[in-house]
């Protein structure tokens, strides 16, 4: 699944794929997206200890999720067992005022082991720009599973002997953006995709 494409070929592939994923197919009524963690709105997300608001529908009608556990399969949750979710030590998490869901799986006592996922609305244009830039300038491998576009890359942590990485999945105006270090449950992104789109 980690096929490598030359930068130019990956960019052309993304243009073709994302163009095909445009609003022409409206029968599912699905839409939504999420920027990268640094591209969020100025208002930070609220803590998950407060009641979750109703899911925010995207332009195409797909509701953004509001529960970090509900979007994962039992198998993935079992792999995360014992890892704290949305500990206050890591700052704002949960559902933001714009509907973005931020899930932080990490123990504040650990130096590097963590997984942070942001799910929010992102239109095709900004998504295309982001994914093309990652493929062209940062060496991300991109492919087209589950009716969307997925880009991913792993690298050695600069301080510890563990693997860091980032996986992004875009479909129907929803971006699922996960950054991780030494914590990469098998089937994690696929589980989220199945929950949101199936």
Secondary structure, 3 states (H helix, E strand, C coil): CCCCCCHHHHHHHHHHHHHHCCCCCCCCCCCCCCCCHHHCCCCCCCCCCCCCCCCCECCCCCECCCCCCCCCCHHHHHHCCCCCECCHHHCCCEECCCCCEEEEEECCCCCCCEEEEEEEECCHHHHHHHHHHHHHHCCCEEECCCCCEEEEEEEECCCCCCEEEEEEEEECCEEEEEEEECCCCCCHHHHHHHHHHC
